Amino acid sequence: MFEVNVLGGDRTALAGHFGTAPGDRFATVPHHPVDRMRLLDAALATPCAG
């Protein structure tokens, strides 16, 4: 199972956070859980596959 969070061009800082932050990258980012996935509140789209 995996999730995809599609970010807009104005979310470069958030994209950079997920590319460089150590540990649990979701700990300080607003998101909501769906099943065992974590979907970003700031995402434009969140297609999921299971």
C-alpha positions as CSV (number, residue, x, y, z in Angstrom):
1,M,0.0,0.0,0.0
2,F,1.2,3.5,-0.7
3,E,0.0,7.0,-0.8
4,V,0.8,9.9,-3.1
5,N,0.5,13.5,-1.9
6,V,0.5,15.9,-4.9
7,L,1.7,19.4,-3.9
8,G,1.2,22.7,-5.7
9,G,4.1,24.9,-6.9
10,D,3.6,27.1,-3.9
11,R,4.5,24.3,-1.5
12,T,8.3,24.0,-2.2
13,A,9.2,24.4,1.5
14,L,6.9,21.5,2.4
15,A,8.4,19.4,-0.4
16,G,11.9,20.3,0.9
17,H,10.9,19.3,4.4
18,F,10.0,15.8,3.2
19,G,13.2,15.6,1.2
20,T,15.5,16.6,4.1
21,A,13.9,16.2,7.5
22,P,15.2,13.3,9.7
23,G,12.8,11.0,11.6
24,D,9.1,11.2,11.4
25,R,8.5,13.8,8.7
26,F,4.8,13.9,9.4
27,A,5.2,14.8,13.1
28,T,5.1,18.6,12.5
29,V,3.0,18.7,9.3
30,P,-0.8,18.9,9.3
31,H,-2.2,15.6,7.9
32,H,-5.0,13.1,8.4
33,P,-4.8,9.4,8.6
34,V,-6.7,7.2,6.2
35,D,-6.4,3.5,7.1
36,R,-2.6,3.2,7.5
37,M,-1.8,6.1,5.2
38,R,-1.1,9.7,6.1
39,L,-2.4,12.3,3.7
40,L,-1.2,15.9,3.8
41,D,-3.8,18.6,4.4
42,A,-2.0,20.9,2.0
43,A,-2.1,18.4,-0.9
44,L,-3.9,19.2,-4.1
45,A,-4.6,15.6,-4.7
46,T,-4.0,12.3,-2.8
47,P,-4.6,9.3,-5.1
48,C,-4.2,6.1,-3.1
49,A,-3.5,2.5,-4.1
50,G,-3.8,-0.6,-2.0
